[in-house]
Amino acid sequence: MSKVILITGASTGIGRATAEYLTQLGHRVYGTSRKPFTEIVPFQTLLLDVNDETSIQAAIAQLLQREQRLDVLINNAGLGIIGALEETPDALIEQVFNTNVYGLLRMCRAALPVMRLQGNGLIINVASIAGRMGLPFRGIYSASKAAVEILTETLNIELKPFGIRACSILPGDVRTNINAARLVAMPSLASPYRSFVETMNNIVNDEVSKAEDPLYIAKIIEQAINSSSPKIHYIAGPFLQRFSLWLKRFLPSRFFEYLLRGNYGLK
Ligand SMILES: NC(=O)c1ccc[n+]([C@@H]2O[C@H](COP(=O)([O-])OP(=O)(O)OC[C@H]3O[C@@H](n4cnc5c(N)ncnc54)[C@H](OP(=O)(O)O)[C@@H]3O)[C@@H](O)[C@H]2O)c1
């Protein structure tokens, strides 16, 4: 059955691939971006900044005017960040949490009254495998995605009486534009963290640029949309990244940390 689907951050990466894929399957998809799309895309587009309440209200109003309903909200818009916790400025931390966490909540607040009135709806939050562990020099990103995981669980319980479900998707590395948009709190030349942050930035950029195309995430999102009882969390990374979650769960914490440090060449 064709559903009305709103995807934040559909100009590139996972959001774009998902918008195209779900449109191909016959859904009525609205993909958002902060700037107007410059090329022709197969889905409907809306201007939306998750950090701007007025733009959110305007986008939802336009969608409702055309469709009179909203079946699925995919909170995909997000931002990466690299930096040592000690040296990451508040302004960058705020930017990440504003987009990845508060932005997601603003979108939920705008969509939920519509879904409640319908008596159904699905919220899909794009989290990350990185949110299940404190990654070195990616602590702010990990913390923002951990928040997304917890909020998803709470939403799912709070919304059940209204027939609305919430789930999260946890991608591992995916080849997208995230490298270009990622914030980097680059330490000064004199900083004891300089070489660590530089190395981590190179490793992460390299892993993402060699990762799989975002279509595989779009297909997992489709599974959640088609399910009559969606899982709360969909773990969607490459084998080793998914396996790391298993290791974290079953290994002693110190041993897991030892493996994590080894993976990034840290003592
Ligand atoms: N790529 C990975 O390896 C990976 C792994 C795990 C999780 N994720 C998560 O997947 C999601 C999508 O990321 P991606 O990898 O596809 O990165 P991407 O290619 O950089 O896409 C990010 C999207 O977010 C949008 N965006 C950023 N700030 C926004 C804001 N304030 N308001 C509205 N839209 C905003 C961007 O749209 P405009 O700039 O056009 O507005 C863009 O379309 C993110 O939540 C990310 O954390 C990615």
PDBQT file of the ligand as one rigid body, heavy atoms in Angstrom, charges set to zero:
ROOT
HETATM    1  N1  LIG A 301      27.371   7.644   6.509  1.00  0.00    +0.000 N 
HETATM    2  C1  LIG A 301      27.581   6.915   7.574  1.00  0.00    +0.000 C 
HETATM    3  O1  LIG A 301      28.591   6.194   7.670  1.00  0.00    +0.000 OA
HETATM    4  C2  LIG A 301      26.567   6.896   8.690  1.00  0.00    +0.000 A 
HETATM    5  C3  LIG A 301      26.671   5.901   9.654  1.00  0.00    +0.000 A 
HETATM    6  C4  LIG A 301      25.748   5.869  10.685  1.00  0.00    +0.000 A 
HETATM    7  C5  LIG A 301      24.735   6.801  10.755  1.00  0.00    +0.000 A 
HETATM    8  N2  LIG A 301      24.665   7.769   9.806  1.00  0.00    +0.000 N 
HETATM    9  C6  LIG A 301      23.582   8.749   9.932  1.00  0.00    +0.000 C 
HETATM   10  O2  LIG A 301      22.815   8.744   8.755  1.00  0.00    +0.000 OA
HETATM   11  C7  LIG A 301      22.169  10.009   8.613  1.00  0.00    +0.000 C 
HETATM   12  C8  LIG A 301      22.370  10.513   7.202  1.00  0.00    +0.000 C 
HETATM   13  O3  LIG A 301      23.739  10.790   7.021  1.00  0.00    +0.000 OA
HETATM   14  P1  LIG A 301      24.515  10.547   5.649  1.00  0.00    +0.000 P 
HETATM   15  O4  LIG A 301      25.638   9.620   5.950  1.00  0.00    +0.000 OA
HETATM   16  O5  LIG A 301      23.584  10.231   4.567  1.00  0.00    +0.000 OA
HETATM   17  O6  LIG A 301      25.200  11.982   5.491  1.00  0.00    +0.000 OA
HETATM   18  P2  LIG A 301      25.021  13.148   4.404  1.00  0.00    +0.000 P 
HETATM   19  O7  LIG A 301      25.198  12.583   3.036  1.00  0.00    +0.000 OA
HETATM   20  O8  LIG A 301      25.937  14.225   4.882  1.00  0.00    +0.000 OA
HETATM   21  O9  LIG A 301      23.509  13.591   4.588  1.00  0.00    +0.000 OA
HETATM   22  C9  LIG A 301      23.093  14.343   5.682  1.00  0.00    +0.000 C 
HETATM   23  C10 LIG A 301      21.776  14.983   5.359  1.00  0.00    +0.000 C 
HETATM   24  O10 LIG A 301      21.360  15.702   6.520  1.00  0.00    +0.000 OA
HETATM   25  C11 LIG A 301      20.887  16.961   6.095  1.00  0.00    +0.000 C 
HETATM   26  N3  LIG A 301      21.041  17.953   7.155  1.00  0.00    +0.000 N 
HETATM   27  C12 LIG A 301      22.143  18.314   7.840  1.00  0.00    +0.000 A 
HETATM   28  N4  LIG A 301      21.854  19.272   8.724  1.00  0.00    +0.000 NA
HETATM   29  C13 LIG A 301      20.520  19.521   8.592  1.00  0.00    +0.000 A 
HETATM   30  C14 LIG A 301      19.617  20.387   9.240  1.00  0.00    +0.000 A 
HETATM   31  N5  LIG A 301      20.001  21.260  10.186  1.00  0.00    +0.000 N 
HETATM   32  N6  LIG A 301      18.310  20.377   8.852  1.00  0.00    +0.000 NA
HETATM   33  C15 LIG A 301      17.896  19.544   7.889  1.00  0.00    +0.000 A 
HETATM   34  N7  LIG A 301      18.702  18.693   7.226  1.00  0.00    +0.000 NA
HETATM   35  C16 LIG A 301      20.006  18.686   7.596  1.00  0.00    +0.000 A 
HETATM   36  C17 LIG A 301      21.685  17.323   4.852  1.00  0.00    +0.000 C 
HETATM   37  O11 LIG A 301      20.844  18.108   4.036  1.00  0.00    +0.000 OA
HETATM   38  P3  LIG A 301      21.170  19.594   3.507  1.00  0.00    +0.000 P 
HETATM   39  O12 LIG A 301      22.604  19.891   3.861  1.00  0.00    +0.000 OA
HETATM   40  O13 LIG A 301      20.915  19.518   2.048  1.00  0.00    +0.000 OA
HETATM   41  O14 LIG A 301      20.175  20.427   4.216  1.00  0.00    +0.000 OA
HETATM   42  C18 LIG A 301      21.890  15.963   4.202  1.00  0.00    +0.000 C 
HETATM   43  O15 LIG A 301      20.873  15.674   3.277  1.00  0.00    +0.000 OA
HETATM   44  C19 LIG A 301      22.756  10.923   9.679  1.00  0.00    +0.000 C 
HETATM   45  O16 LIG A 301      21.865  10.997  10.765  1.00  0.00    +0.000 OA
HETATM   46  C20 LIG A 301      24.030  10.194  10.078  1.00  0.00    +0.000 C 
HETATM   47  O17 LIG A 301      24.441  10.509  11.380  1.00  0.00    +0.000 OA
HETATM   48  C21 LIG A 301      25.535   7.843   8.768  1.00  0.00    +0.000 A 
ENDROOT
TORSDOF 0
